[in-house]
Amino acid sequence: MRPFLKVDDQITLHLPTPKIANDIFQVVDSQRPYLRQWLPWVDSTMTVNDTLTFLKESAEKNKTGERLTTFIYNGVNLAGSIGFVRLNKKQKTGEIGYWLHQGMQHQGIMTKTCQRFIDYAYRTKALNRIEIKVASQNLKSQAIPRRLGFTHEGTLRETLLMYEKFYDLELFSLLKKEWVAS
């Protein structure tokens, strides 16, 4: 399987393809209680066919430039996903979303992956601003944009409805000129 983007000798990013459906489903299914805390789509991923549908939709959105979904592999193991959940070409902005297998956390995988993904995006996507929105209670996930020099712009109060409960989101942003300067 040829990677879309190489992060380092071990970590690679791959575009959506039916070949990885089982890998994705197995990770999501085995991590369901953990991932469900922060991701609203977990309950709608109940079968490999659900994953195949998502992969097909993601490939289409990647082609149209509405999103850029990729999957993180650490060696031969699926570690998670990173992508632009929204791309606005007119405004030159993108919003990154990510998740990581609980057993692969605290190894620097997501920080390195975000760093490489952001670098790629600023070089190839003509973006001026990248945002990351994280649930206020998800301190592990908030550590990533903080570590990478994003600015915390504030709290978006009760902006995420997930599993019949409202959550606040923390908004982080990084401008291209700030990334280039760092």
C-alpha positions as CSV (number, residue, x, y, z in Angstrom):
1,M,0.0,0.0,0.0
2,R,1.6,3.2,-1.2
3,P,1.4,6.1,1.3
4,F,-0.1,9.5,0.4
5,L,2.3,11.2,2.8
6,K,5.2,10.0,4.8
7,V,5.6,11.4,8.3
8,D,8.7,9.5,9.3
9,D,10.2,6.1,8.9
10,Q,7.3,4.5,10.8
11,I,4.3,6.8,10.4
12,T,2.5,7.2,7.0
13,L,-0.8,8.7,5.9
14,H,-3.0,6.8,3.5
15,L,-6.0,8.0,1.4
16,P,-9.4,6.3,1.8
17,T,-9.6,3.0,-0.1
18,P,-11.8,-0.1,0.4
19,K,-8.6,-2.1,1.2
20,I,-8.4,-0.5,4.6
21,A,-12.0,-0.8,5.6
22,N,-11.4,-3.8,7.9
23,D,-8.4,-2.1,9.6
24,I,-10.5,1.0,10.4
25,F,-13.6,-1.0,11.5
26,Q,-11.5,-3.2,13.8
27,V,-9.9,-0.2,15.5
28,V,-13.1,1.7,15.9
29,D,-15.0,-1.4,17.2
30,S,-12.2,-2.3,19.7
31,Q,-12.0,1.4,20.8
32,R,-15.7,2.2,20.8
33,P,-16.2,3.3,24.4
34,Y,-13.1,5.4,24.3
35,L,-13.7,7.0,20.9
36,R,-17.4,7.6,21.7
37,Q,-16.4,10.1,24.4
38,W,-15.3,12.6,21.7
39,L,-16.5,11.5,18.3
40,P,-20.2,11.8,17.2
41,W,-19.9,9.3,14.4
42,V,-18.9,6.2,16.4
43,D,-22.5,4.9,16.9
44,S,-23.1,5.1,13.2
45,T,-20.2,2.8,12.5
46,M,-21.6,-0.6,13.4
47,T,-20.4,-2.8,10.5
48,V,-17.6,-3.0,7.9
49,N,-20.2,-1.8,5.3
50,D,-20.7,1.4,7.3
51,T,-17.0,1.9,7.1
52,L,-17.0,1.2,3.4
53,T,-19.7,3.8,2.9
54,F,-17.7,6.3,4.8
55,L,-14.6,5.5,2.8
56,K,-16.5,6.0,-0.5
57,E,-17.9,9.3,0.7
58,S,-14.5,10.4,1.9
59,A,-12.8,9.6,-1.4
60,E,-15.5,11.7,-3.2
61,K,-15.1,14.6,-0.8
62,N,-11.3,14.4,-1.2
63,K,-11.7,14.6,-5.0
64,T,-14.0,17.7,-4.9
65,G,-11.7,19.4,-2.4
66,E,-14.4,19.7,0.3
67,R,-12.4,17.6,2.7
68,L,-9.1,15.7,2.9
69,T,-9.4,12.5,4.9
70,T,-6.4,10.4,5.6
71,F,-5.6,7.4,7.8
72,I,-2.5,7.2,10.0
73,Y,-0.5,4.0,10.0
74,N,2.3,3.3,12.5
75,G,4.2,0.6,10.7
76,V,1.5,-1.9,9.5
77,N,-1.0,-0.9,12.2
78,L,-3.8,1.6,11.8
79,A,-3.3,4.2,14.4
80,G,-6.1,6.7,13.6
81,S,-7.0,9.4,11.2
82,I,-6.3,13.0,10.4
83,G,-7.8,15.3,7.9
84,F,-9.5,18.5,7.0
85,V,-13.1,18.0,8.0
86,R,-13.8,21.4,6.3
87,L,-11.9,23.2,3.5
88,N,-13.0,26.6,2.4
89,K,-11.1,27.5,-0.8
90,K,-12.7,30.9,-1.1
91,Q,-11.7,31.9,2.5
92,K,-8.5,29.9,2.4
93,T,-9.3,28.1,5.7
94,G,-9.3,24.6,6.8
95,E,-10.4,22.8,10.0
96,I,-8.4,19.7,11.1
97,G,-10.0,16.8,12.9
98,Y,-8.1,13.8,14.2
99,W,-8.4,10.7,16.4
100,L,-5.9,8.2,17.7
101,H,-6.1,4.6,19.0
102,Q,-5.9,4.9,22.8
103,G,-3.0,2.3,22.9
104,M,-0.9,4.5,20.6
105,Q,-1.1,7.7,22.6
106,H,1.8,9.3,24.4
107,Q,4.2,8.3,21.7
108,G,4.3,11.6,19.8
109,I,2.4,10.1,16.9
110,M,-0.3,12.7,16.6
111,T,2.0,15.7,17.2
112,K,4.4,14.5,14.5
113,T,1.5,13.7,12.2
114,C,-0.2,17.1,12.7
115,Q,3.1,18.8,12.2
116,R,3.7,17.1,8.8
117,F,0.0,17.4,7.8
118,I,0.1,21.2,8.5
119,D,3.3,21.6,6.6
120,Y,1.9,19.7,3.6
121,A,-1.3,21.8,3.8
122,Y,0.4,25.2,3.8
123,R,2.7,24.1,0.9
124,T,0.0,22.7,-1.3
125,K,-3.5,23.9,-0.4
126,A,-3.1,27.7,-0.6
127,L,-4.5,28.1,3.0
128,N,-4.0,31.1,5.2
129,R,-5.6,29.8,8.4
130,I,-6.0,26.3,10.0
131,E,-8.4,25.7,12.8
132,I,-8.7,22.9,15.3
133,K,-11.8,22.6,17.5
134,V,-11.6,20.3,20.6
135,A,-14.1,19.5,23.3
136,S,-13.4,21.5,26.4
137,Q,-13.0,18.3,28.5
138,N,-10.6,16.6,26.0
139,L,-7.4,17.9,27.5
140,K,-5.2,15.3,25.7
141,S,-6.5,16.5,22.3
142,Q,-6.1,20.2,23.3
143,A,-2.4,19.5,24.0
144,I,-1.7,19.0,20.3
145,P,-2.5,22.5,19.0
146,R,-0.9,24.1,22.0
147,R,2.3,22.1,21.4
148,L,2.3,23.2,17.8
149,G,2.0,26.9,18.5
150,F,-1.7,27.4,17.7
151,T,-3.5,30.4,19.3
152,H,-6.4,29.6,21.6
153,E,-9.1,32.0,20.4
154,G,-11.8,31.1,22.9
155,T,-14.6,28.7,23.8
156,L,-17.5,28.1,21.5
157,R,-20.2,27.5,24.1
158,E,-22.5,24.4,23.6
159,T,-21.7,24.3,19.9
160,L,-21.4,20.5,19.6
161,L,-24.5,18.3,20.1
162,M,-23.3,14.7,20.6
163,Y,-25.4,11.9,21.9
164,E,-28.2,14.2,23.1
165,K,-25.8,16.4,25.2
166,F,-24.3,19.8,24.3
167,Y,-20.5,20.3,24.6
168,D,-18.3,23.4,24.5
169,L,-15.5,23.5,22.0
170,E,-12.1,25.2,22.3
171,L,-11.1,27.0,19.1
172,F,-7.4,27.0,18.2
173,S,-6.0,28.7,15.0
174,L,-2.7,28.9,13.2
175,L,-2.0,31.4,10.4
176,K,0.4,30.5,7.6
177,K,2.7,33.4,8.5
178,E,3.0,32.1,12.0
179,W,3.8,28.6,10.8
180,V,6.5,29.9,8.3
181,A,8.0,32.0,11.1
182,S,8.3,29.1,13.4
